[in-house]
Amino acid sequence: MWDKPTLLNWIASLLFALSVLVMLYAALYAVVHLPIFPLREVKVDGQLSHVSREQIKLIVDKHLKGNFFTLDLIKARDAFEKLPWARKVSLRRRWPDRLEVMIEEHQELARWGSIALVDTHGELFQAASGSDLPIFYGPSDGVIEIASQYGEFSKALKVANLEIANLTLTPRRAWQITTQNSMVVELGRVEMQARLEKFANIYSTTISGLNKKIAYADLRYPNGFAVRKPAEINKKSVVELANIKPATTKASVVKANDIKSGDIKK
C-alpha cells in the first residue's frame, strides 16, 4: 500500500475532510450551547378554561431547560400533557427567542362511574369537575360507544323534555337509561334508537298528559312497551302501552302475569 501514492493521497484527503467536519461540529456545538440564544418568551394558545396561568408558569420554570436550540421539545411537550385537562399539546420554536405552545383541552361530557371523566371524543381523563354531568357505566372497552350513543339518545329524549342522568351498557351490550326525573328506561340490545324515539313521541303526547310519575319503562317488546308507576313497583304490576300511535290511541292495561317472557326482546 505504501508504494501507491494515489491511494495514500486519497486516504489523507479523507482524513483531512473528517477532521474538518469534526472541528466544525465542535464549533457549532459550542456556539449553540452558549448563553447567547436564551429562550425569552413562551406563548401559549388554545381555548383554555381549566389550564391555569400558574400551572403553565410551574412547567416553564421546572421543565423548560436549555436555550432556543438545546430545549428538548419532546420532554417539554410531555410535561404540558401531564396537565389534567390537556388532551393534545404541540410545540414549535419561533426564531429568535420564542416557544409557541398550543394546548387542546378535554371537553367534559360525562363521568365514568366515580373514577374518571369522559370527554367528547370518548376518552377517559383524570381531572376534577364541579359540573352537573351525566354518569356512564359500562365495560372498559365501551367508552367510545357509550359517548357516541349518548348524543343520539339525548336527541331522541329531547322531544319528551327528558334528560339523561345515567347511561349504562351491560357486558351483554344491553342499554339502560335513567333520566333526570329518576325514570329507568330499558332499551335492550337491538333497535335502541327506534324504540326510544317511539317512546319519546308517545311520552310527550300521551303519558306526560296523565300527570302521573313513571318509574320504569321497558321498551323491549316487539309491538309496544311497558311502564310502571312508583306505587306499583313492589306489587310488580305492569302497564303495557302496545301499538300506540301518538294522539290517536289510548293505553291498554294488562297484568304482569299476562306478559309472557317470549314477548320480550333481548
C-alpha positions as CSV (number, residue, x, y, z in Angstrom):
1,M,0.0,0.0,0.0
2,W,2.8,2.3,0.8
3,D,4.0,2.2,-2.7
4,K,0.7,3.5,-4.0
5,P,0.8,7.3,-3.8
6,T,-2.6,7.8,-5.3
7,L,-4.2,5.7,-2.6
8,L,-2.2,7.4,0.1
9,N,-3.3,10.8,-1.2
10,W,-6.9,9.7,-1.2
11,I,-6.7,8.5,2.4
12,A,-5.0,11.7,3.5
13,S,-7.7,13.8,1.9
14,L,-10.4,11.7,3.6
15,L,-8.8,12.1,7.0
16,F,-8.4,15.8,6.5
17,A,-12.1,16.2,5.5
18,L,-13.2,14.2,8.5
19,S,-11.1,16.3,10.8
20,V,-12.6,19.5,9.3
21,L,-16.1,18.1,9.9
22,V,-15.3,17.2,13.5
23,M,-14.0,20.7,14.1
24,L,-17.0,22.3,12.5
25,Y,-19.3,20.2,14.6
26,A,-17.4,21.0,17.8
27,A,-17.5,24.7,17.0
28,L,-21.2,24.6,16.2
29,Y,-22.0,22.6,19.3
30,A,-20.1,25.2,21.4
31,V,-21.8,28.1,19.8
32,V,-25.3,26.6,20.1
33,H,-24.7,26.0,23.8
34,L,-23.5,29.5,24.5
35,P,-25.9,31.6,26.6
36,I,-26.4,34.0,23.6
37,F,-29.6,32.2,22.4
38,P,-31.8,32.4,25.5
39,L,-35.5,31.4,25.4
40,R,-37.1,34.7,26.4
41,E,-40.8,34.1,25.7
42,V,-43.3,31.2,25.9
43,K,-46.6,31.9,24.1
44,V,-49.5,29.5,25.0
45,D,-52.5,29.4,22.7
46,G,-55.8,27.5,22.8
47,Q,-59.3,27.8,24.3
48,L,-58.2,27.3,27.9
49,S,-60.9,27.1,30.5
50,H,-59.2,24.8,33.1
51,V,-55.4,25.1,32.5
52,S,-54.3,28.0,34.6
53,R,-51.5,30.5,34.3
54,E,-50.0,29.2,37.5
55,Q,-49.8,25.7,36.1
56,I,-48.1,26.9,32.9
57,K,-45.6,29.0,34.8
58,L,-44.7,26.0,37.0
59,I,-44.0,23.9,33.9
60,V,-41.9,26.6,32.3
61,D,-39.8,27.1,35.4
62,K,-39.3,23.4,36.2
63,H,-39.2,21.7,32.8
64,L,-38.1,24.1,30.1
65,K,-34.3,23.8,30.3
66,G,-31.8,25.0,27.8
67,N,-31.7,27.8,25.2
68,F,-33.5,28.2,21.9
69,F,-31.6,25.4,20.2
70,T,-31.0,22.9,23.1
71,L,-34.5,22.8,24.6
72,D,-35.9,19.2,24.4
73,L,-39.3,19.7,22.7
74,I,-40.4,16.1,23.4
75,K,-39.7,16.4,27.2
76,A,-41.3,19.8,27.2
77,R,-44.4,18.5,25.4
78,D,-44.7,15.6,27.8
79,A,-44.6,18.0,30.8
80,F,-47.5,20.0,29.4
81,E,-49.5,16.8,28.5
82,K,-49.4,15.8,32.2
83,L,-51.8,18.7,33.0
84,P,-55.1,17.1,33.9
85,W,-57.2,18.9,31.3
86,A,-54.6,18.9,28.5
87,R,-55.7,16.5,25.7
88,K,-53.2,17.4,23.0
89,V,-50.1,19.6,23.1
90,S,-47.9,20.8,20.2
91,L,-44.7,22.9,20.5
92,R,-42.8,25.0,17.9
93,R,-39.7,27.2,18.1
94,R,-40.1,30.6,16.7
95,W,-36.9,32.5,15.9
96,P,-35.2,34.1,17.5
97,D,-36.2,33.5,21.2
98,R,-39.8,32.3,21.4
99,L,-41.5,28.9,22.1
100,E,-45.1,28.6,20.9
101,V,-47.3,26.1,22.8
102,M,-50.7,25.0,21.5
103,I,-52.9,23.2,24.1
104,E,-56.2,21.5,23.3
105,E,-58.3,20.9,26.4
106,H,-60.6,18.0,27.1
107,Q,-64.2,18.9,26.7
108,E,-66.1,17.2,29.5
109,L,-69.1,15.1,28.5
110,A,-69.9,12.8,31.4
111,R,-68.4,11.0,34.4
112,W,-67.2,7.4,34.1
113,G,-68.6,6.0,37.3
114,S,-66.8,7.7,40.1
115,I,-63.3,7.2,38.8
116,A,-62.8,9.5,35.8
117,L,-64.3,11.9,33.3
118,V,-65.3,11.3,29.7
119,D,-64.6,13.9,27.0
120,T,-66.5,14.5,23.8
121,H,-64.1,12.1,21.9
122,G,-65.0,9.2,24.2
123,E,-61.6,9.4,26.0
124,L,-61.2,9.0,29.7
125,F,-59.1,11.5,31.7
126,Q,-58.4,12.2,35.4
127,A,-59.5,15.7,36.5
128,A,-61.7,17.4,39.0
129,S,-65.0,18.9,37.8
130,G,-67.8,20.6,39.7
131,S,-70.2,20.4,36.7
132,D,-73.5,18.6,36.9
133,L,-72.7,15.8,34.4
134,P,-74.4,12.5,33.4
135,I,-72.8,9.3,34.6
136,F,-71.7,6.5,32.3
137,Y,-71.4,2.9,33.3
138,G,-70.1,0.0,31.2
139,P,-67.1,-2.2,30.3
140,S,-63.7,-0.6,29.8
141,D,-63.9,-1.1,26.0
142,G,-67.2,0.6,25.7
143,V,-66.3,4.2,26.5
144,I,-66.4,5.5,22.9
145,E,-69.5,3.5,22.1
146,I,-71.4,4.9,25.1
147,A,-70.2,8.5,24.4
148,S,-71.5,8.2,20.8
149,Q,-74.9,6.7,21.8
150,Y,-75.3,9.4,24.5
151,G,-75.7,12.0,21.8
152,E,-78.2,10.0,19.8
153,F,-80.3,9.0,22.9
154,S,-80.3,12.6,24.2
155,K,-81.6,13.9,20.9
156,A,-84.4,11.4,20.9
157,L,-85.4,12.2,24.5
158,K,-85.4,15.9,23.9
159,V,-88.8,15.5,22.2
160,A,-90.2,14.5,25.6
161,N,-88.2,17.1,27.5
162,L,-86.3,14.3,29.2
163,E,-82.6,14.4,30.0
164,I,-80.2,11.5,30.7
165,A,-78.8,11.2,34.2
166,N,-77.2,7.7,33.9
167,L,-76.4,5.7,30.8
168,T,-75.4,2.1,31.2
169,L,-74.1,-0.5,28.8
170,T,-74.1,-4.0,30.3
171,P,-71.4,-6.6,29.5
172,R,-74.1,-8.3,27.2
173,R,-74.3,-4.9,25.3
174,A,-77.8,-4.1,26.5
175,W,-78.7,-0.5,27.2
176,Q,-80.4,1.2,30.1
177,I,-81.1,4.9,30.7
178,T,-82.0,6.7,33.9
179,T,-83.5,10.1,33.3
180,Q,-83.2,13.2,35.4
181,N,-86.6,12.6,36.9
182,S,-85.5,9.1,38.0
183,M,-87.3,7.1,35.4
184,V,-85.4,3.9,34.3
185,V,-85.7,3.0,30.6
186,E,-84.7,-0.5,29.4
187,L,-83.7,-0.4,25.7
188,G,-82.3,-3.9,25.1
189,R,-79.7,-4.7,22.5
190,V,-81.3,-4.1,19.2
191,E,-83.2,-1.2,17.5
192,M,-82.5,1.0,20.5
193,Q,-82.8,4.3,18.7
194,A,-86.1,3.5,17.0
195,R,-87.6,2.2,20.3
196,L,-86.5,5.3,22.2
197,E,-87.8,7.7,19.5
198,K,-91.2,5.9,19.5
199,F,-91.4,6.0,23.3
200,A,-90.4,9.7,23.4
201,N,-93.1,10.7,20.9
202,I,-95.8,8.8,22.9
203,Y,-94.5,10.1,26.2
204,S,-94.7,13.7,25.0
205,T,-98.2,13.3,23.5
206,T,-99.8,10.8,25.9
207,I,-98.0,9.8,29.1
208,S,-96.9,13.3,30.2
209,G,-100.5,14.5,29.9
210,L,-101.6,11.9,32.5
211,N,-99.7,13.8,35.2
212,K,-98.5,10.6,36.7
213,K,-94.9,9.8,37.5
214,I,-93.4,6.8,35.7
215,A,-90.7,4.9,37.5
216,Y,-89.8,2.3,34.9
217,A,-90.3,1.8,31.2
218,D,-89.4,-1.4,29.3
219,L,-89.1,-0.9,25.6
220,R,-88.0,-4.4,24.7
221,Y,-91.4,-5.5,23.4
222,P,-91.9,-6.1,19.7
223,N,-95.1,-4.1,19.4
224,G,-95.1,-1.7,22.3
225,F,-93.6,-1.1,25.7
226,A,-94.5,-1.4,29.4
227,V,-94.4,1.2,32.2
228,R,-94.7,1.1,36.0
229,K,-95.7,3.8,38.4
230,P,-93.7,4.2,41.6
231,A,-96.5,2.8,43.9
232,E,-96.8,-0.3,41.7
233,I,-93.2,-1.4,41.7
234,N,-93.4,-3.5,44.8
235,K,-96.6,-5.2,43.5
236,K,-94.8,-5.9,40.2
237,S,-97.7,-4.8,38.2
238,V,-97.1,-3.5,34.7
239,V,-98.9,-1.2,32.4
240,E,-98.3,-2.0,28.7
241,L,-98.7,0.5,26.0
242,A,-98.9,-1.6,22.9
243,N,-99.2,-0.4,19.3
244,I,-99.9,3.2,20.5
245,K,-99.9,5.9,17.9
246,P,-99.3,9.5,19.1
247,A,-102.5,11.4,20.0
248,T,-104.8,8.7,18.5
249,T,-104.7,5.5,20.6
250,K,-105.3,5.1,24.3
251,A,-103.1,2.9,26.5
252,S,-104.2,-0.6,27.3
253,V,-103.7,-2.2,30.7
254,V,-102.6,-5.8,31.3
255,K,-101.5,-7.6,34.4
256,A,-97.8,-8.6,34.8
257,N,-98.8,-12.3,34.7
258,D,-100.3,-11.8,31.2
259,I,-96.9,-10.9,29.8
260,K,-95.0,-13.9,28.5
261,S,-91.3,-13.9,28.6
262,G,-91.2,-14.8,25.0
263,D,-92.6,-11.4,24.1
264,I,-89.6,-9.6,25.4
265,K,-86.7,-9.0,23.0
266,K,-83.2,-9.2,24.4
